Amino acid sequence: MRLLLIRHGQTTANVAYLLDTAVPGAELTDLGRRQAAALPEALADEDIEAVYASTLTRTQHTAAPLAAARGLDVRVRDGIRELTAGDLEMLPGDTEPGHEYMRIVFAWAAGDTELRMPGGESGAEALARYDGVIAEAADSGAHTVAMVSHGAAIRMWTSARADNIDVDFAAARPLDNTGIVILDGSPADGWKALSWEGAVVESAAPDTDGGPTGQPLDADQRPDRAE
């Protein structure tokens, strides 16, 4: 299956730089709606057979123009919603709580899945729900599937599941709004990332220190893991 993981369009919480993970979440901005409207043309060469979105409003509104252009319904699934911030909900992403959130997210991707977000879910729970929706899409028989999801969730799941993406690679590459990661594979055989925001993925070597929430991180703010 060819899997397109698409981050939602810009939201009001993105502009305010807040950890907004609870349902229903912030609405798209005017720019976010334009980004969503541009997706059908941007993906015109993709033979998309199914479109999924999370239970958060912003992903459904981002997915709607793409689904309408293909004559498809948006399949809304809770499993691909953003990684729950718990006690850190609606705190600024560019402060220590935001850095703590992303350290935990990438610790999950590195294998520490029993670690729990303060007041929120564990890595095992987050991966299981995301895996469940991916497995459903694979079982559907669709050859190309678009899933409109969330930045932290896409980066965590991809670095945990794609053979050629590691934590350093994903941590160094924040996704822009409507940024796309394209993968090929299956739950049984594993996954390979083909492109990351339009750039062909050939290795997992990072080339920047871009922070997980879109801002640079200092060395001591990188994800806690064996390194």
C-alpha positions as CSV (number, residue, x, y, z in Angstrom):
1,M,0.0,0.0,0.0
2,R,1.1,3.5,-0.8
3,L,0.5,5.6,2.3
4,L,0.3,9.4,2.3
5,L,0.5,10.9,5.8
6,I,-0.6,14.5,5.6
7,R,-0.4,17.1,8.3
8,H,-3.5,19.3,8.6
9,G,-3.7,22.9,7.5
10,Q,-2.7,25.8,9.7
11,T,-4.9,26.4,12.8
12,T,-5.4,29.2,15.3
13,A,-3.5,27.2,17.9
14,N,-0.6,26.8,15.5
15,V,-0.4,30.6,15.2
16,A,-0.4,30.9,19.0
17,Y,2.1,28.0,19.2
18,L,0.0,26.0,21.7
19,L,-0.1,22.2,22.4
20,D,-3.6,21.7,21.1
21,T,-4.4,17.9,21.1
22,A,-7.9,17.5,22.6
23,V,-11.0,16.9,20.6
24,P,-12.4,18.9,18.8
25,G,-9.4,21.2,18.6
26,A,-8.8,24.5,16.9
27,E,-10.3,25.6,13.6
28,L,-8.3,26.2,10.4
29,T,-7.2,29.7,9.8
30,D,-7.9,31.4,6.4
31,L,-4.4,30.2,5.3
32,G,-5.2,26.7,6.6
33,R,-8.4,26.6,4.4
34,R,-6.3,27.7,1.4
35,Q,-3.8,25.0,2.1
36,A,-6.6,22.4,2.3
37,A,-8.0,23.7,-1.0
38,A,-4.7,23.3,-2.7
39,L,-4.3,19.6,-1.8
40,P,-6.4,18.1,-4.7
41,E,-4.1,19.8,-7.3
42,A,-0.9,19.0,-5.3
43,L,-1.9,15.3,-5.2
44,A,-3.4,15.1,-8.7
45,D,-0.9,12.5,-9.8
46,E,-1.8,10.2,-6.8
47,D,-4.4,7.5,-7.4
48,I,-6.0,7.9,-4.0
49,E,-8.7,5.4,-3.2
50,A,-9.4,6.2,0.4
51,V,-9.2,9.4,2.5
52,Y,-9.0,9.2,6.3
53,A,-9.0,12.0,8.9
54,S,-8.8,12.1,12.7
55,T,-11.5,13.1,15.1
56,L,-10.1,16.6,15.4
57,T,-11.9,19.3,13.3
58,R,-8.8,20.5,11.6
59,T,-8.0,17.2,9.9
60,Q,-11.5,16.7,8.7
61,H,-11.7,20.2,7.2
62,T,-8.3,19.7,5.6
63,A,-9.3,16.3,4.1
64,A,-12.7,17.5,2.8
65,P,-11.5,19.2,-0.5
66,L,-9.3,16.2,-1.4
67,A,-12.1,13.7,-0.7
68,A,-14.7,15.7,-2.6
69,A,-12.4,16.0,-5.6
70,R,-12.0,12.2,-5.7
71,G,-15.7,11.5,-5.0
72,L,-14.8,9.8,-1.7
73,D,-16.1,10.1,1.8
74,V,-13.8,11.1,4.6
75,R,-13.3,8.1,7.0
76,V,-13.0,9.6,10.5
77,R,-10.9,7.6,12.9
78,D,-9.9,8.4,16.4
79,G,-6.7,6.3,16.1
80,I,-4.9,8.9,14.0
81,R,-5.6,11.9,16.2
82,E,-2.7,13.9,17.7
83,L,-0.7,12.4,20.6
84,T,-2.5,13.4,23.7
85,A,-0.7,16.2,25.7
86,G,-2.5,15.4,28.9
87,D,-1.5,17.8,31.7
88,L,0.5,19.8,29.1
89,E,-2.6,20.6,27.0
90,M,-2.8,24.2,25.6
91,L,0.6,25.1,27.1
92,P,3.1,27.0,24.8
93,G,5.0,24.6,22.5
94,D,8.1,26.7,22.6
95,T,8.6,26.5,26.3
96,E,9.8,23.7,28.6
97,P,6.4,21.9,28.6
98,G,6.5,21.8,24.8
99,H,10.0,20.4,24.9
100,E,9.0,17.9,27.5
101,Y,6.1,16.8,25.2
102,M,8.4,16.2,22.3
103,R,11.1,14.5,24.3
104,I,8.4,12.0,25.4
105,V,7.1,11.6,21.9
106,F,10.5,10.7,20.5
107,A,11.3,8.5,23.4
108,W,8.3,6.5,22.4
109,A,9.6,6.2,18.8
110,A,13.0,5.1,20.2
111,G,11.3,2.2,22.0
112,D,10.5,3.5,25.5
113,T,6.8,2.9,24.9
114,E,5.8,2.3,28.6
115,L,6.7,6.0,29.2
116,R,3.5,7.9,29.8
117,M,2.7,11.6,28.9
118,P,1.9,13.4,32.2
119,G,-1.9,13.0,32.6
120,G,-2.1,11.3,29.2
121,E,-1.4,8.1,27.2
122,S,1.6,5.9,27.0
123,G,3.7,5.2,23.8
124,A,2.3,1.7,23.6
125,E,-1.3,3.1,23.6
126,A,-0.5,5.8,21.0
127,L,1.2,3.4,18.6
128,A,-1.5,0.8,19.0
129,R,-4.3,3.1,18.1
130,Y,-2.3,4.5,15.1
131,D,-1.3,1.0,14.0
132,G,-5.0,0.0,14.1
133,V,-6.1,2.6,11.5
134,I,-3.1,1.8,9.3
135,A,-4.0,-1.9,9.5
136,E,-7.7,-1.2,8.6
137,A,-6.6,0.8,5.6
138,A,-4.3,-2.0,4.4
139,D,-7.0,-4.6,4.9
140,S,-9.4,-2.5,2.8
141,G,-7.5,-3.4,-0.4
142,A,-6.9,0.2,-1.3
143,H,-3.6,0.6,-3.1
144,T,-3.1,4.3,-2.3
145,V,-4.5,5.9,0.9
146,A,-4.3,9.5,2.2
147,M,-4.5,10.0,5.9
148,V,-4.8,13.6,7.2
149,S,-3.3,13.5,10.7
150,H,-1.0,15.6,13.0
151,G,2.6,16.6,13.0
152,A,3.8,14.9,16.2
153,A,1.8,11.7,15.5
154,I,3.1,11.4,12.0
155,R,6.7,11.9,13.0
156,M,6.5,9.6,15.9
157,W,4.8,6.7,14.0
158,T,7.0,7.1,11.0
159,S,10.2,7.0,13.0
160,A,9.0,4.0,15.0
161,R,7.7,2.0,12.0
162,A,9.6,3.0,8.8
163,D,12.8,1.0,8.3
164,N,14.7,3.9,6.8
165,I,13.6,6.6,9.3
166,D,15.1,7.0,12.7
167,V,14.4,9.3,15.6
168,D,17.1,11.8,14.7
169,F,15.8,12.1,11.2
170,A,12.2,12.8,12.3
171,A,13.2,15.1,15.1
172,A,15.3,17.2,12.8
173,R,12.4,17.6,10.3
174,P,9.2,19.3,11.6
175,L,6.3,19.0,9.2
176,D,4.8,22.2,7.7
177,N,1.1,22.4,7.6
178,T,-0.1,20.1,4.8
179,G,3.4,18.6,4.7
180,I,3.3,15.0,3.4
181,V,5.3,11.9,4.2
182,I,4.8,9.1,1.6
183,L,5.5,5.5,2.6
184,D,5.2,2.1,0.9
185,G,4.7,-1.2,2.6
186,S,2.3,-3.1,4.8
187,P,1.8,-3.9,8.5
188,A,3.1,-7.4,7.8
189,D,6.1,-6.6,5.7
190,G,7.1,-3.2,7.2
191,W,7.3,0.3,5.8
192,K,9.8,2.4,3.9
193,A,9.5,6.1,3.6
194,L,9.8,7.3,0.0
195,S,9.6,11.0,0.5
196,W,9.5,13.6,3.3
197,E,7.8,16.9,2.3
198,G,8.8,16.3,-1.4
199,A,12.4,15.3,-0.7
200,V,13.4,11.7,-1.6
201,V,14.4,9.7,1.5
202,E,17.6,7.8,1.0
203,S,19.0,7.6,4.5
204,A,18.1,8.5,8.0
205,A,21.0,10.9,8.5
206,P,19.7,14.2,9.9
207,D,21.1,17.5,8.5
208,T,19.6,20.1,10.8
209,D,18.7,20.6,14.4
210,G,15.1,21.7,13.7
211,G,13.0,21.3,16.8
212,P,10.1,18.9,17.0
213,T,7.5,21.7,17.3
214,G,9.0,23.7,14.5
215,Q,11.7,25.7,16.4
216,P,15.4,24.9,16.9
217,L,16.2,22.7,19.9
218,D,19.4,22.9,22.0
219,A,21.3,19.7,22.4
220,D,19.9,19.2,25.9
221,Q,16.4,19.5,24.6
222,R,16.7,16.6,22.1
223,P,14.6,13.5,22.8
224,D,15.8,11.4,25.7
225,R,17.2,8.1,24.3
226,A,20.3,6.0,24.1
227,E,22.8,8.2,22.3
